[in-house]
Amino acid sequence: MNDVIDEAVFTELQDTAGAEFVLELVGTFLEEAPGLMAELRAARDAAHADNFRRAAHSLKSNSQTFGALRLAAAARALELAGLHPDPATDRQAIVALQAALDEAAAALQELARG
Amino acid sequence: MAETQTSTFSQPARLLVADDNKVNRLLLARSLELQGHHVTLVENGRLALDRLASEPFDLLLLDIEMPELDGFEVLARLKADRALRDLPVIVTSSVEGVANVVRCIELGAEDYLPKPLNAVLLKARLQACLEKKRLRDQQKELVRRFATAEVAQDLQQSGFTLGGKRVQGTVMFSDIRGFTSMVERQSPEETIELLNTYYTLMFEAITGAGGVVNQMVGDGLMAIFGAPLPLPGHSAAAARAALEMLDLVTLYNAERALEDKMPIAIGIGIATGEMVAGYTGTQQRATYTCIGDTVNLAARLEAHTKVMGRAILLDGAARAGLGPDLSPDNMGPVVFKGKREATAVWALGPVPAAAG
């Protein structure tokens, strides 16, 4: 579980913002994340480089906030690389990203409830 | 934790947060509210500019990656906006690369904080920025209060340099007759109150006619018409101001009579000509002023109002600048102290019934 969530980052977030608030914030993230994934897929289909980068960037930014290391690394790779010349490569990466998101979501909910 | 943060904060600020990501927005708002600030949230650069145009904020926290209008574009537009270019902006972003940070700073951002934000760092940087802004606002307010709108505008446009330039203008000196004996007969509080009312009225008349009060010493004041900004018809403007000053003093005396207080009388000297106008003093402390023969002459004329028993005296050049609506009385030539040649002196305002 350690490389899914950096618990030190998560605990610090709870200390500074309050555990109750962080529980809400995790909820907000889990509501927003499917939309960001959908944007990412749509941008890939439309070959829209700006939207692709922005969606990956948002996922990276949020997962860093919660210390979701593996998810952050996967999103960051897509943000920095941008659209791949071969769409299949990106689609594969998006499937892996979705798996990292699911894994992080479960871990975050568990941690946030304490 | 939350309590200690709130208790160490000095003054709440109005903050605008622009971030397209909901999680970021909520978290940033939470941190800032825990510090005691008032926070407004918007989702993109376009909405941020709209909001800034409609209400005052102390600081903007700006994300870079945003749809509609990104952070770079917002910075560029703020920089080009006269009313908003002094608004401090802290960029908060997880956009990577030193080049992006440099670009933000070059576009005028006060600071750059990488996301995820460290709460302690955010607080420290925010405090520093707000403190700087407070000092800047204070400075602006000081300049506005002590330097007149014209001088403040001149300072903002051309910057501050000691030294003068030759200008054509009109100078006015004014003071309260018998002020010294008045001060001896009344309490200091009464004197301050009298001076404050007097200056309020005189400023009203002078600035209303386009003049700039640049010196106040005791009961005396000096005003300039035609500098630092040129003023067409500066002689007539000064004469109009002088007549208005007499009217206001008459009204003020009526009020004083109701309180059983002595009336006051003023004397005004006005001279037109060339003068050297500019900032004199040191780099640390300077004042905007005018010097030259024209200034000396205006001071002499003001002192001479006592001798002639008329409230307003003008020199020939000032009189020549008046319109047909004003017809001063010819008081004949006077040789003033320090002058080799006689000056033609003209008087405006009511003629006293008896000499004295």
HADDOCK unambig.tbl for C-alpha pairs under 7 A between the chains (distance, minus, plus):
assign (segid A and resid 16 and name CA) (segid B and resid 1 and name CA) 6.66 0.50 0.50
assign (segid A and resid 16 and name CA) (segid B and resid 119 and name CA) 6.90 0.50 0.50
assign (segid A and resid 17 and name CA) (segid B and resid 30 and name CA) 6.67 0.50 0.50
assign (segid A and resid 17 and name CA) (segid B and resid 31 and name CA) 6.41 0.50 0.50
assign (segid A and resid 25 and name CA) (segid B and resid 23 and name CA) 6.44 0.50 0.50
assign (segid A and resid 28 and name CA) (segid B and resid 23 and name CA) 6.47 0.50 0.50
assign (segid A and resid 29 and name CA) (segid B and resid 23 and name CA) 5.99 0.50 0.50
assign (segid A and resid 54 and name CA) (segid B and resid 65 and name CA) 6.60 0.50 0.50
assign (segid A and resid 58 and name CA) (segid B and resid 21 and name CA) 6.59 0.50 0.50
assign (segid A and resid 61 and name CA) (segid B and resid 94 and name CA) 6.20 0.50 0.50
assign (segid A and resid 61 and name CA) (segid B and resid 115 and name CA) 6.91 0.50 0.50
assign (segid A and resid 61 and name CA) (segid B and resid 116 and name CA) 6.85 0.50 0.50
assign (segid A and resid 62 and name CA) (segid B and resid 23 and name CA) 6.69 0.50 0.50
assign (segid A and resid 62 and name CA) (segid B and resid 24 and name CA) 6.97 0.50 0.50
assign (segid A and resid 64 and name CA) (segid B and resid 116 and name CA) 6.21 0.50 0.50
assign (segid A and resid 65 and name CA) (segid B and resid 116 and name CA) 5.12 0.50 0.50
